[in-house]
Amino acid sequence: MRDFEVYMERCLELARNGQGHVAPNPMVGSVIVHNDRIIGEGFHQKYGGPHAEVNAINSVKDQELLQASTLFVNLEPCAHHGKTPPCSDLIIEKKIPKVVIGCQDSFEQVSGKGIEKMRKAGIKVIVGVLEKESQHLNRRFFTFHQKKRPYIILKWAETIDGYIDIDRSSGDKGIIWITHPYLKIPVHKWRSEEMGIMVGTNTAENDNPSLTTREWAGKSPKRFVIDRDLSLPQNLNLFDGSIPTWVITTKSPKESKHYSFITIDFDKKMLQKTMEELYSLEIQSIIIEGGRELLQSFIDEELWDEARVLIGNKTFGAGIKGPLIRKKMEKFCQFGQDRILYFRGNP
């Protein structure tokens, strides 16, 4: 069984190469083993492209060896026609006798159907090798399909004395940096890995953020800004038309050429309704980079999956306190004198 885990670890390693490129599809890697030797590898490289199993099978130079090989894959092979034909059909066609799977797919069009189809064809199928690791890798995908909402990541920076911002009562504008500028790099990498990013009205007006991946060679997420009464000025970076942007509001205005609108009743489970709208837009995951009020609302409603808190090596002494999170810290990373704390929401 240990050998199975080694090959499944390789599948997971390959699968991660698709992060930021395959959503809303899951990240999947596959290896093909013959006589304890990997003869083929592949991963799902981009949305709409061939799946991992197809790429792995096509990479095998001597196709006759497939009939005496084992295919490893971290997620159940699909059994339905989507952007590509079913992978389970190709595995059956190639007469691969054994398939080892990390975890079953929870997507209703697959969910056990690929496993059942292969077993009916006489293939020996083993499920559950590094299952937790496989589920964790595609936690965005599973959350999206099981909870019918995006996977929600909260992110903010605060000082060592617990402040997220200065006192803005005097009308001060502009970003007040808390952490070292080099932490922009992992933050922009995080953005490239998710499908959406959201801020509230105050953050949009005070900081005038672009919410792009300027410091990382990756795709910028779609932008969402909460503007209940459409009070934000039109010259903000968020409205420059460079990236698809949605304004979440109570109004029903005419569409703009630079952005779209999502009309929500703010008095009736506003956050939940907003996440339902994002689900309908197929936003599989989103980073919330708002101010304290927006972040605390997600926390209080237990509507979050991860929190990433950047602790800068400075003090404000006064200002706006950071959100209060009542969860045990899962891990932390040290970056010079700054730190990143990681928290996990409800499973």
NORFENSUL-V685158 format. One record per residue. N is the residue number from 1. RES is the residue in one small letter. PHI is phi in radians with two decimals (NA if undefined). Layout:
# NORFENSUL-V685158
n = [N/N]
res = [RES/RES]
phi = [PHI/PHI]
This chain:
# NORFENSUL-V685158
n = [1/2/3/4/5/6/7/8/9/10/11/12/13/14/15/16/17/18/19/20/21/22/23/24/25/26/27/28/29/30/31/32/33/34/35/36/37/38/39/40/41/42/43/44/45/46/47/48/49/50/51/52/53/54/55/56/57/58/59/60/61/62/63/64/65/66/67/68/69/70/71/72/73/74/75/76/77/78/79/80/81/82/83/84/85/86/87/88/89/90/91/92/93/94/95/96/97/98/99/100/101/102/103/104/105/106/107/108/109/110/111/112/113/114/115/116/117/118/119/120/121/122/123/124/125/126/127/128/129/130/131/132/133/134/135/136/137/138/139/140/141/142/143/144/145/146/147/148/149/150/151/152/153/154/155/156/157/158/159/160/161/162/163/164/165/166/167/168/169/170/171/172/173/174/175/176/177/178/179/180/181/182/183/184/185/186/187/188/189/190/191/192/193/194/195/196/197/198/199/200/201/202/203/204/205/206/207/208/209/210/211/212/213/214/215/216/217/218/219/220/221/222/223/224/225/226/227/228/229/230/231/232/233/234/235/236/237/238/239/240/241/242/243/244/245/246/247/248/249/250/251/252/253/254/255/256/257/258/259/260/261/262/263/264/265/266/267/268/269/270/271/272/273/274/275/276/277/278/279/280/281/282/283/284/285/286/287/288/289/290/291/292/293/294/295/296/297/298/299/300/301/302/303/304/305/306/307/308/309/310/311/312/313/314/315/316/317/318/319/320/321/322/323/324/325/326/327/328/329/330/331/332/333/334/335/336/337/338/339/340/341/342/343/344/345/346/347]
res = [m/r/d/f/e/v/y/m/e/r/c/l/e/l/a/r/n/g/q/g/h/v/a/p/n/p/m/v/g/s/v/i/v/h/n/d/r/i/i/g/e/g/f/h/q/k/y/g/g/p/h/a/e/v/n/a/i/n/s/v/k/d/q/e/l/l/q/a/s/t/l/f/v/n/l/e/p/c/a/h/h/g/k/t/p/p/c/s/d/l/i/i/e/k/k/i/p/k/v/v/i/g/c/q/d/s/f/e/q/v/s/g/k/g/i/e/k/m/r/k/a/g/i/k/v/i/v/g/v/l/e/k/e/s/q/h/l/n/r/r/f/f/t/f/h/q/k/k/r/p/y/i/i/l/k/w/a/e/t/i/d/g/y/i/d/i/d/r/s/s/g/d/k/g/i/i/w/i/t/h/p/y/l/k/i/p/v/h/k/w/r/s/e/e/m/g/i/m/v/g/t/n/t/a/e/n/d/n/p/s/l/t/t/r/e/w/a/g/k/s/p/k/r/f/v/i/d/r/d/l/s/l/p/q/n/l/n/l/f/d/g/s/i/p/t/w/v/i/t/t/k/s/p/k/e/s/k/h/y/s/f/i/t/i/d/f/d/k/k/m/l/q/k/t/m/e/e/l/y/s/l/e/i/q/s/i/i/i/e/g/g/r/e/l/l/q/s/f/i/d/e/e/l/w/d/e/a/r/v/l/i/g/n/k/t/f/g/a/g/i/k/g/p/l/i/r/k/k/m/e/k/f/c/q/f/g/q/d/r/i/l/y/f/r/g/n/p]
phi = [NA/-1.07/-1.09/-1.03/-1.16/-1.08/-1.21/-1.24/-1.06/-1.17/-1.03/-1.14/-1.09/-1.12/-1.03/-1.09/-1.11/-1.56/-1.09/1.51/-2.16/-1.87/-1.02/-1.46/-1.28/-1.39/-1.50/-2.40/-2.19/-2.54/-2.27/-2.09/-2.06/-2.29/0.91/1.09/-2.38/-1.26/-1.93/-2.76/-2.47/-2.99/-2.55/-1.27/-1.61/-2.73/-1.04/1.59/-1.58/-1.00/-1.36/-1.03/-1.10/-1.12/-1.12/-1.16/-1.10/-1.18/-1.42/-1.34/-1.19/-1.73/-1.12/-1.16/-1.18/-1.03/-1.27/-2.29/-2.11/-2.05/-1.72/-1.88/-2.69/-1.37/-2.39/-0.84/-1.06/-1.23/-2.19/-2.21/-1.50/-2.08/-1.21/-2.33/-1.16/-1.10/-1.18/-1.06/-1.13/-1.15/-1.07/-1.15/-1.06/-1.41/1.03/-1.26/-1.39/-2.51/-2.28/-1.99/-2.07/-1.20/-2.62/-1.30/-1.44/-1.53/-1.11/-1.03/-1.35/-1.98/0.26/1.55/-1.22/-1.17/-1.10/-1.07/-1.08/-1.19/-1.13/-1.12/-1.47/1.61/-1.43/-1.39/-2.05/-2.00/-2.12/1.91/-1.46/0.92/-1.09/-1.10/-1.14/-1.19/-1.18/-1.13/-1.00/-1.85/-1.07/-1.12/-1.06/-1.19/-1.07/-1.02/-1.45/-1.48/-1.77/0.99/-2.75/-1.18/-1.30/-1.88/-2.01/-1.60/-2.50/-2.71/-2.03/-2.51/-1.37/-1.20/-1.73/1.54/-1.80/-1.69/-2.83/-1.39/-1.27/-1.76/-1.10/-1.50/1.59/-1.07/-2.12/1.75/-1.31/-1.82/-1.27/-1.83/-1.82/-1.14/-0.97/-1.17/-1.30/-1.08/-1.13/-1.12/-1.12/-1.26/-1.12/-0.99/-1.03/-1.15/-1.57/-2.03/-1.54/-2.48/-2.53/-2.35/-2.36/-1.67/-1.08/-1.12/-1.11/-1.05/-1.38/-1.31/-1.66/0.81/-1.34/-1.67/1.02/-1.94/-1.92/-1.07/-1.71/-2.56/-1.41/-2.60/-1.28/-1.27/-1.29/-1.20/-1.79/-2.30/-2.26/-1.54/-2.48/-0.86/-1.88/0.95/-1.69/-1.27/-1.16/-1.39/-1.63/-1.23/-1.04/-1.09/-1.86/-1.43/1.37/-1.33/-2.40/-0.93/-2.35/-2.14/-1.84/-1.69/-2.60/-1.56/-1.43/-2.24/-1.42/-1.24/-1.14/-1.75/-1.28/-1.75/-2.79/-2.03/-2.15/-2.12/-1.64/-2.29/-1.43/-1.22/-1.60/-2.27/0.84/-1.00/-1.15/-1.08/-1.12/-1.10/-1.14/-1.15/-1.16/-1.18/-1.07/-1.15/-1.51/1.07/-1.50/-1.28/-2.61/-2.59/-1.75/-1.72/-1.99/-1.34/-1.47/-1.06/-1.06/-1.17/-1.09/-1.15/-1.10/-1.10/-1.13/-1.10/-1.52/0.90/-1.93/-2.79/-2.09/-2.44/-2.32/-2.14/-1.98/-1.61/-1.83/-1.53/-1.49/-2.69/-2.18/-1.85/1.41/-2.81/2.39/-1.78/-1.17/-1.25/-1.03/-1.73/-2.08/-1.76/-2.33/-1.28/-1.10/-1.47/-2.86/-2.57/-2.15/-1.78/-2.19/1.09/-1.63/-1.76/-2.38/-2.14/-1.77/-2.06/-2.18/-2.02/-1.40/-1.24/-1.20]
